[in-house]
Protein backbone atom coordinates (compact mmCIF):
# COMPACT_ATOMS: atom_id res chain seq x y z
CA UNK A 1 0.00 0.00 0.00
CA UNK A 2 2.84 2.36 0.84
CA UNK A 3 4.42 1.68 -2.54
CA UNK A 4 1.16 2.60 -4.30
CA UNK A 5 0.93 5.88 -2.36
CA UNK A 6 4.55 6.65 -3.30
CA UNK A 7 3.77 6.05 -6.97
CA UNK A 8 0.76 8.36 -6.78
CA UNK A 9 2.91 11.07 -5.18
CA UNK A 10 5.56 10.73 -7.89
CA UNK A 11 2.87 10.90 -10.58
CA UNK A 12 1.41 14.07 -9.04
CA UNK A 13 4.87 15.66 -8.91
CA UNK A 14 5.52 14.78 -12.56
CA UNK A 15 2.17 16.24 -13.65
CA UNK A 16 2.84 19.45 -11.71
CA UNK A 17 6.24 19.77 -13.34
CA UNK A 18 4.76 19.32 -16.82
CA UNK A 19 2.04 21.87 -16.08
CA UNK A 20 4.65 24.40 -14.96
CA UNK A 21 6.67 23.81 -18.12
CA UNK A 22 3.56 24.30 -20.25
CA UNK A 23 2.79 27.52 -18.43
CA UNK A 24 6.34 28.76 -18.93
CA UNK A 25 6.17 27.84 -22.60
CA UNK A 26 2.90 29.74 -23.01
CA UNK A 27 4.43 32.77 -21.32
CA UNK A 28 7.47 32.61 -23.61
CA UNK A 29 5.22 32.49 -26.67
CA UNK A 30 3.21 35.45 -25.38
CA UNK A 31 6.40 37.48 -24.93
CA UNK A 32 7.65 36.53 -28.39
CA UNK A 33 4.29 37.47 -29.91
CA UNK A 34 4.34 40.83 -28.12
CA UNK A 35 7.83 41.56 -29.44
CA UNK A 36 6.76 40.66 -32.98
CA UNK A 37 3.70 42.93 -32.73
CA UNK A 38 5.81 45.84 -31.49
CA UNK A 39 8.39 45.31 -34.25
CA UNK A 40 5.69 45.08 -36.93
CA UNK A 41 4.06 48.26 -35.64
CA UNK A 42 7.37 50.13 -35.70
CA UNK A 43 8.20 48.94 -39.21
CA UNK A 44 4.69 49.80 -40.38
CA UNK A 45 5.00 53.31 -38.95
CA UNK A 46 8.30 53.89 -40.76
CA UNK A 47 6.93 52.58 -44.05
CA UNK A 48 3.80 54.73 -43.69
CA UNK A 49 5.91 57.84 -43.02
CA UNK A 50 8.11 57.22 -46.08
CA UNK A 51 5.15 56.51 -48.37
CA UNK A 52 3.26 59.58 -47.14
CA UNK A 53 6.29 61.82 -47.68
CA UNK A 54 7.02 60.47 -51.17
CA UNK A 55 3.33 60.58 -52.16
CA UNK A 56 3.41 64.34 -51.62
CA UNK A 57 6.41 64.61 -53.95
CA UNK A 58 4.74 62.49 -56.62
CA UNK A 59 1.55 64.55 -56.42
CA UNK A 60 3.51 67.80 -56.71
CA UNK A 61 5.58 66.59 -59.66
CA UNK A 62 2.53 65.06 -61.35
CA UNK A 63 0.86 68.45 -61.52
CA UNK A 64 3.81 70.06 -63.37
CA UNK A 65 3.85 70.31 -67.16
CA UNK A 66 5.78 67.70 -69.13
CA UNK A 67 9.47 68.43 -69.50
CA UNK A 68 9.75 70.62 -66.42
CA UNK A 69 12.16 69.69 -63.64
CA UNK A 70 10.80 68.44 -60.43
FENFEN-V952678 format. One record per residue. RES is the residue in three letters. D_CENTER is the distance of its C-alpha to the mean C-alpha in whole Angstrom. Layout:
# FENFEN-V952678
res:d_center
RES:D_CENTER
RES:D_CENTER
This chain:
# FENFEN-V952678
res:d_center
UNK:51
UNK:50
UNK:48
UNK:47
UNK:45
UNK:44
UNK:42
UNK:41
UNK:39
UNK:38
UNK:36
UNK:35
UNK:34
UNK:32
UNK:30
UNK:29
UNK:28
UNK:26
UNK:24
UNK:23
UNK:21
UNK:20
UNK:19
UNK:17
UNK:15
UNK:14
UNK:13
UNK:12
UNK:9
UNK:8
UNK:8
UNK:6
UNK:3
UNK:4
UNK:5
UNK:2
UNK:4
UNK:6
UNK:7
UNK:7
UNK:9
UNK:11
UNK:12
UNK:13
UNK:15
UNK:17
UNK:18
UNK:19
UNK:21
UNK:23
UNK:23
UNK:25
UNK:27
UNK:28
UNK:29
UNK:31
UNK:33
UNK:33
UNK:35
UNK:37
UNK:38
UNK:39
UNK:41
UNK:43
UNK:46
UNK:46
UNK:47
UNK:46
UNK:44
UNK:41
